[in-house]
Amino acid sequence: MATILLIDTSNGILKSVMGGTWITAMRTGAASAVATKYLARKDSKVIGMVGAGAQARTQLMGLKEVLGEIDEVRVTDLRKDTSKNFSEVMGKMLDLKVKAVESVKDAVVGADVVVATVPTREPVIKGSWIADGTHLLAVGADAPGKEEFYPDIWSRTKIVVDDWKQASHSGDINVPITQGLISRRNIWAELGEIVAGKKEGRTSEKEVTMFDSTGIAVEDAVTADLVYREAVARGMGLELDIWLP
C-alpha cells in the first residue's frame, strides 16, 4: 500500500508518484549490504536467514553484492512452503546454493552472517547459537515490543543502528532498552558515522556485530530519485500534463 511522492526541492513541484513497497524493500536490502561491507568478516561465506518473505529476498540480493564467494545460504520460515519456495527461486536467481532448513537453530548455527526478518514479539534467536565473529542483520522489528533476539545476545554485541531515535523506539534494540539491559552508551555508532569514517566498523575477527535496521525516510527518497532518473532515461512511466484552472 506504500506510495512515494517525489518532490522537486527547487520549486516544490510533484515530479513523480510511484509505488513504494518494492522501493522500500530494495533500500532496506541495500542498507544491510552497506552495513555488512563494514561490519562482517571479509571471509564470510555462510549465510543463515530467519524469515523468507519479501524483505529476506532483497537482503540476500544485497549480500550477494558485497560478500565474496558465498558457499551456502540456509533459510527457515514458520511456513515451510515459503522457505522452500525462497530456496528455489533465490537460488536460481542469484546462482547460489540456498537450502531450506527446519529450525531457526539449523539456520543460524555456524553462519557467518545471520539475517533476521521476522516481525515477532517473541525472540527466536538465542545468543548461545551465535559464534564469535558473526555479523547480525536485525531487520524484522518495526514497532515497540517486537524483538527477534534473546537477551543473552546484547552483552556481547557491537551494535550499529541506522538512526538512534528510530531504532530505540521500534528496532530490535527497543525491548532491551525498555528492560534496562542496554542504553545509548551500548550503541557503537550510526551506520552513517562508519561510512563517513568517523567511527570504525569491525575491529576484531572475534567480535559479534549487529546492524539494527529500521529504515529511514532519506533512504526512500534517494532510492526513489534513482528510480525516477532511470525511468526517464528509459522512457518508462506515464507522463501527465495537468493544468489547474
BELJORA-V585509 format. One record per run of one state. SS is the DSSP state (A for helix, B for strand, O for the rest). FROM is the first residue (numbers start at 0). LEN is the number of residues. If there is no record, write none. Layout:
# BELJORA-V585509
ss = [SS,SS]
from = [FROM,FROM]
len = [LEN,LEN]
This chain:
# BELJORA-V585509
ss = [O,B,O,B,O,A,O,B,O,A,O,B,O,A,O,B,O,A,O,B,O,B,O,A,O,B,O,B,O,A,B,O,A,O,A,O,A,B,A,O,B,O,A,O]
from = [0,2,7,13,19,20,39,45,50,53,66,71,76,79,94,97,100,103,108,112,116,124,125,126,129,134,138,148,149,150,156,161,163,170,172,178,183,186,190,195,207,212,216,234]
len = [2,5,6,6,1,19,6,5,3,13,5,5,3,15,3,3,3,5,4,4,8,1,1,3,5,4,10,1,1,6,5,2,7,2,6,5,3,4,5,12,5,4,18,11]
